[in-house]
Amino acid sequence: MTPEILFDPSPPDLELVNGEIQIFCAPLDQPLARMEQFAGFLSKEERERAGRFIFERDRNRFMAGRGILREILGRLLRVEPPRLNFSYGNNGKPRLAAPAGERFMHFNVAHSDSLAVYAVSHAHEVGIDLERVRPICEAKEIAELFFSENELAQWLSLPAGRKAAEFFNCWTRKEASLKAGGQGIGGSLFNAAQFSLRSLTPAMDYTAAVAVKCRDARVNCWKWQGERPGNAGFC
């Protein structure tokens, strides 16, 4: 079952403003009409990639995630979603291959189970991460590998009932920071003072974090409801 998203619906006239970060959360399990719409948005490479998934659920969630990304960026840039072209950094972070409509933006994507989150900024590098909170057997071993000495000590001191939530809270903040710098979780930490970091709760039992290279960035959180098929209105 798709969890209820706790953010308010995004306004139809939303604009990107310098100093603001727009966060969108959307379900990846979508009805057939929406899936058909997304299929028309995707590039040949994205359709081929979708076709390599063994399980239909995973294939559909990938297509929905990419379709929603194109829909969000298309709405903000006033460009038809199929016209957007992406390139990828050394660690696979997607970006616009070229300005669209003489405009450019930074964005990042994360997903966990049936939810996806998208962070968009007009002027600043941004990273976002999302996790469903659940107990994991290897939490202590992972924390010992990736948490700082202080983070590990604080986490170990928590009562058992708080450990899962705080583990993923710390993990998503760390991952978002590294993604903002174009690195994966195995990358080296950089000057965190350059970044604004904020934890988010997009749905019950989910935690997320966003990092942006702007110390005083304002973060706005929205539920993305998309466009009705046949009524895109991107121009």
C-alpha positions in Angstrom: 0.0 0.0 0.0 1.3 3.4 -0.9 1.7 5.6 2.2 0.0 8.9 2.5 2.2 11.8 1.6 2.2 14.4 4.3 3.1 17.4 2.2 0.5 19.9 0.7 -0.2 19.6 -3.1 2.1 21.7 -5.2 0.5 24.9 -6.6 0.0 24.9 -10.4 1.7 28.3 -10.9 4.9 27.3 -8.9 8.0 29.1 -10.0 11.7 28.5 -9.2 13.2 31.4 -7.2 16.8 32.0 -6.3 17.4 30.9 -2.7 14.5 28.4 -2.6 14.6 24.7 -3.0 11.5 22.9 -4.1 11.0 19.4 -2.8 8.4 17.1 -4.4 7.2 13.7 -3.2 5.2 11.4 -5.4 4.0 7.7 -5.4 5.6 5.4 -7.8 2.7 3.0 -8.1 0.6 4.8 -10.7 -2.7 3.9 -12.6 -2.5 2.6 -16.1 -3.5 6.0 -17.7 -0.6 7.7 -16.0 1.9 4.9 -17.0 0.9 5.3 -20.6 1.5 9.0 -20.3 4.9 8.4 -18.7 5.9 6.0 -21.5 5.4 8.8 -24.0 7.8 11.0 -22.0 10.8 8.7 -21.9 13.8 8.6 -24.1 14.8 5.5 -26.1 17.6 4.9 -23.6 15.2 5.1 -20.7 12.7 2.7 -22.3 15.5 0.3 -23.0 16.7 0.5 -19.4 13.1 -0.1 -18.2 12.9 -3.2 -20.3 15.9 -4.7 -18.5 14.0 -5.0 -15.2 12.9 -8.6 -14.6 9.9 -7.7 -12.4 7.0 -5.7 -13.7 6.7 -3.7 -10.5 10.3 -2.6 -10.6 10.0 -1.7 -14.3 6.8 0.3 -13.7 8.3 2.2 -10.7 11.4 3.1 -12.8 9.2 4.4 -15.6 7.0 6.3 -13.2 10.0 7.8 -11.4 11.6 9.0 -14.7 8.2 10.2 -16.1 7.5 12.2 -12.9 11.0 13.7 -13.0 10.4 14.8 -16.6 7.0 16.1 -15.7 8.3 18.2 -12.8 11.2 19.7 -14.7 9.0 20.3 -17.8 6.4 22.2 -15.7 9.1 24.4 -14.1 11.0 25.0 -17.3 7.8 25.3 -19.4 9.1 22.6 -21.8 7.5 19.4 -23.0 8.8 16.5 -20.9 10.1 14.4 -23.9 12.3 17.4 -25.0 14.5 17.2 -21.9 17.9 15.5 -22.4 20.0 14.2 -19.5 23.6 13.5 -19.0 25.3 11.9 -16.0 28.3 12.7 -13.7 31.0 10.2 -12.8 28.9 8.8 -10.0 25.7 8.6 -12.0 24.1 11.8 -10.8 21.7 13.0 -13.5 21.7 16.6 -14.8 20.3 18.5 -17.8 22.5 18.0 -20.8 21.8 21.6 -21.9 19.7 24.5 -20.8 16.0 24.1 -21.7 14.3 27.1 -23.1 17.4 29.1 -22.2 16.9 28.1 -18.5 18.9 25.7 -16.4 18.3 24.1 -13.0 19.9 21.6 -10.6 18.0 18.6 -9.4 18.4 15.3 -7.6 16.2 12.2 -7.1 15.8 9.5 -4.5 13.3 6.7 -4.1 12.5 4.0 -1.5 9.9 1.3 -2.0 6.8 3.0 -3.5 7.8 6.7 -2.9 10.1 9.1 -4.7 11.4 12.5 -3.8 12.8 15.2 -6.1 14.8 18.3 -5.1 15.0 21.2 -7.6 17.1 24.4 -7.3 17.5 27.2 -9.8 21.1 28.1 -8.9 22.6 25.6 -6.4 23.8 22.0 -6.4 21.4 19.9 -4.4 21.3 16.3 -3.1 18.4 14.4 -1.6 18.0 10.9 -0.1 14.9 8.9 1.1 14.6 5.8 3.1 11.7 3.7 4.6 12.4 3.3 8.3 12.7 -0.3 9.2 14.9 -2.5 11.4 18.0 -3.9 9.6 20.2 -6.6 11.0 23.4 -5.0 9.8 22.7 -1.5 11.2 25.6 -1.7 13.7 28.1 -2.9 11.2 27.1 -0.2 8.7 27.2 2.5 11.4 30.7 1.5 12.4 31.8 1.8 8.8 30.2 5.1 7.8 29.2 7.1 10.9 31.6 9.4 12.5 32.9 8.6 16.0 30.5 11.0 17.5 27.6 9.9 15.4 28.3 6.3 16.3 28.5 7.0 20.0 25.3 8.9 20.0 23.5 6.2 18.1 24.7 3.4 20.3 23.5 5.3 23.4 19.9 5.4 22.1 17.2 3.0 23.4 16.4 0.2 21.1 13.0 1.7 20.1 14.7 4.8 18.6 17.6 3.1 16.9 16.0 2.4 13.5 14.6 5.9 13.0 17.8 7.6 14.1 20.0 5.3 12.0 18.1 6.3 8.8 17.9 10.0 9.8 21.7 10.1 10.1 22.2 8.0 6.9 19.9 10.1 4.7 21.6 13.3 5.9 25.0 11.9 5.1 23.9 10.5 1.7 22.2 13.8 0.7 25.3 15.8 1.5 27.5 13.5 -0.6 25.0 13.5 -3.5 25.0 17.3 -3.4 28.7 17.1 -4.0 28.3 14.6 -6.8 29.6 11.7 -4.8 28.3 8.4 -3.6 28.2 7.2 0.0 31.7 5.9 -0.3 33.0 9.3 -1.2 35.1 11.6 1.0 33.3 14.2 3.2 33.8 17.8 2.2 33.4 21.1 3.9 29.8 20.7 5.4 29.8 24.4 6.3 29.1 25.2 2.7 25.8 23.3 2.8 22.4 23.8 4.2 21.1 20.4 5.5 17.5 19.6 6.5 15.7 16.4 7.5 12.2 15.8 6.1 9.3 13.4 6.9 7.4 12.9 3.6 5.2 10.1 4.9 4.8 8.0 8.0 7.7 5.6 8.5 9.8 7.4 5.9 12.6 9.9 6.4 14.4 12.1 3.9 17.1 14.7 3.9 18.1 17.5 1.5 21.4 19.2 1.2 22.1 22.3 -0.9 25.2 24.4 -1.5 23.6 27.5 -0.1 23.6 28.3 3.6 20.3 30.2 3.9 18.2 28.2 1.4 14.5 28.1 2.0 13.0 24.6 1.5 9.5 24.2 0.3 7.9 20.7 0.3 5.1 19.6 -2.0 3.1 16.6 -3.0 3.3 16.2 -6.7 -0.1 15.3 -8.3 1.0 15.6 -11.9 -0.9 16.5 -15.0 -4.0 14.8 -16.2 -3.5 12.8 -19.4 -4.4 15.0 -22.4 -4.1 18.2 -20.4 -0.4 18.7 -19.8 -0.3 22.4 -20.4 3.5 22.8 -20.2 3.8 25.9 -22.3 
